[in-house]
């Protein structure tokens, strides 16, 4: 049961090595070694690809700066039966990986994610995500894109991540998988162990920014997600 861990990375040289080591340790502390780590360099202007290569990861390049394209490009060179997507500023605990390994060994689970815990984030951000961690699993959707997994066959069946949109691609992806899993009598599972992630997005955003996006979505619908300029904070480093 080979696992491909796919890490999209854009200008991540400062923290990438530390997080790759944590990812490696979380799998090996569970006595699991049948995995590969793939870093997709999403047109970085720093030493991100060098850091990844020196660590020993497989590195692939995607010139267009978009999270969906980066994840899909990483998946395109993956050899694993299972694909695990972990953001470059995130890391799983050994307990999350243990639960992951337990879940994917069950024949009825074909995909899933986890709840998320931010490090040193402001109160309003923690409150928002506490609600998200509770509500999204009830809808059988992912609370976060920082940690998602699926069988490779399922990834191929739904066409991977939607490259027409620049944000909420994780939610779009989990919605497609939920639909697929229902039609095939399988499970999309949200693990209750958190993925740990940085608070840089919280530090780049203010509550009014989220309100603005919500208004745009309610007014213009999904077309809002197709305009990268609406999500400059998502892509700034």
Order of alpha helices (4+ residues) and beta strands (2+ residues): beta-alpha-beta-alpha-beta-alpha-beta-beta-alpha-beta-alpha-beta-alpha-alpha-beta-alpha-alpha-alpha
